[in-house]
């Protein structure tokens, strides 16, 4: 993909994803733009299918939808609510620890800057950027495995890790696409440009894609 094709590619992609369900964390964000819910849902989503994330988030938030309410629960109760999300025992402890820290150090409010968010246990760059973009509407680029894979498959970047992809995109992706790129490519990656069997023959972005790592005949 040439740099000057990104505007047209994003326009096509924006229309294409309307046919599919948005990622679970995005749906949570649209239900009030609550940074705390975005943070917790993103933690639950790591290595977990979207439907499981959505269901676990709903059960947990029915019990506690704020740090102040969450700290009244114990780890077993959080575990029971979020099961069967991946690593649910570890995540239950992380959620409780983060909630306590928010109450004790930040008056129950989720910080709105990247470096502070990264200090919380279990919060990496993907989660922190998602909280900034979806929770606060601030500029950031959330790069998960879908964004990393597809941007490299397009030939738009040439990187080895999601973190490298984030910084590469910060250098070249037009700023108006920073907030939306994750939502678009996660949806696209789950439904069209899948990891092992991308549906290239029916892809609306075929003309823009270099198909790096994929046979040109696909």
FENJOJO-V869445 format. One record per run of one state. SS is the DSSP state (A for helix, B for strand, O for the rest). FROM is the first residue (numbers start at 1). LEN is the number of residues. Records with the same first field share a line. If there is no record, write none. Layout:
BEGIN
SS->FROM-LEN, FROM-LEN
END
This chain:
BEGIN
O->1-2, 20-4, 31-4, 46-4, 64-3, 71-4, 83-5, 106-8, 118-7, 137-8, 155-7, 173-2, 178-3, 192-8, 203-16
A->3-17, 24-7, 35-11, 50-14, 67-4, 75-8, 88-18, 114-4, 125-12, 145-10, 162-11, 175-3, 181-11, 200-3
END
